[in-house]
Amino acid sequence: MFARLKKIMLRPNIAIDLGTANTRISASDFGQITEEPSLIRHTQQDSTAPGPDKYITYLNSKLVSMPLRGGVIVDIQNAISLLKPLVKRTRKGLRQPVSLACAPTDSSEKERKLLAEAVLQAGVSRVAIIPEVWAAAIGAGIDVTLPYAQVLIDIGEGVTDMAVIRDGRLVFAAAVRLACADLQKAVRTAIIARHKVCLYPAEVERLTHEIASLSQPQSLPGKPITVAGVHIMKRCEVGIAVNNREIASALEPVADKILKMIDSGLRKLPDRVAGEIAESGICLTGGGACIRGIDRLIAARTNLDVRVGVDPLHSVINGAIQSLQYLQGKKLWWQDIDWPDFADLSKAV
């Protein structure tokens, strides 16, 4: 009875990865990750209906609110509505939990305060925020305490975040608010402009993998790809054939901006650190790491070895969980976490 009462009175700790596409949350005593899309639906979908019509499903998918854009909150009320049931689901005792949340390295103090406010109003008593790339590095299996520089690039839904980690600290960071959502938008826009067809999300995601074509010789012939969507004039489902070269051309401007951020960041590093990175290479995490060919594209641009981290989709939340397990033994640990000043750290590399 005493053990049960003690468990009820303990203050739980939870890790939160509030992402542009998906939100993941895990409690210290829960043992598993709860994951939901980062959206608020304005229509009720009947999941028991046999064989739902694709066109109706497509229309329903448009009746949603997306509380995050570019990796940060843009609609706090819907962000709170998204987080509340997830926090409640992981809460078992009487006391409100303490939370560890993550944010992009280029997020402003105002954006991080908005994240903290949303988490607090969702039912948390205290919240500490750490850089997403730090959590992603730990979740990807990188030993952050090693005395030589290592590069982690997290390509999420709304932001591509890069960090150099050395001696247990972030010594450099750079980010651009472009990522998977922008690549998919480029594909969707190109198909609408040329074919007057709005592709289904799964088809857009499939075509995004044609980014691999950017690292292939232009002399190779294009290949036709059959995809399905809704004709914006006829308002009906249609199938069309697109050429992989036109998809690659649509993806190239977005991919080039992401590559420029990576290349520019690496060029700012001192020769000694650059030499260490040449040995350790680049680790990729996030949904973008799963795009076929993205590793070869980055390797060709940087002349570095590029590898995909362990469980790239869940690297941030897995790293946040491990960070939480390390911190929760420390009294009032959430008061001792300070956001790094990257301006100063980059000079100290």
Number of C-alpha atoms within 10 A of each C-alpha: 6 7 8 8 10 11 15 14 14 14 17 23 25 25 30 27 25 28 26 22 20 16 19 21 27 25 24 17 13 16 9 11 17 16 14 15 14 22 19 15 14 12 11 7 12 8 8 7 8 7 7 12 9 13 15 9 12 16 10 15 16 11 11 13 15 18 23 21 17 21 27 22 22 16 15 17 12 19 26 19 16 22 24 18 13 20 23 14 14 22 21 18 15 12 14 20 25 24 26 25 26 26 23 29 25 19 16 12 10 9 17 21 13 18 23 21 17 23 27 20 16 19 20 23 14 18 21 20 21 20 22 25 31 30 23 30 31 23 26 25 15 19 15 19 12 13 12 18 27 26 26 27 27 31 27 27 24 23 28 29 29 29 27 28 26 21 14 14 16 23 22 26 26 19 21 21 20 21 25 24 20 18 25 23 17 21 24 23 16 19 21 15 10 10 14 16 26 23 25 19 15 12 17 21 19 13 23 26 21 22 24 17 22 19 16 11 8 10 6 9 10 13 10 12 12 11 18 18 24 21 18 14 8 10 12 11 16 14 13 15 12 18 14 21 19 15 23 22 17 22 25 16 13 19 21 13 15 21 18 15 16 22 14 12 17 21 11 11 18 12 10 11 16 17 13 16 20 16 13 16 19 23 25 27 29 28 19 25 23 17 19 16 18 23 20 18 21 21 17 13 14 20 12 16 17 22 16 18 25 18 17 24 22 20 28 32 27 27 24 31 26 16 18 21 15 11 16 15 9 10 9 11 14 18 10 10 11 10 13 16 13 16 11 11 14 16 11 9 16
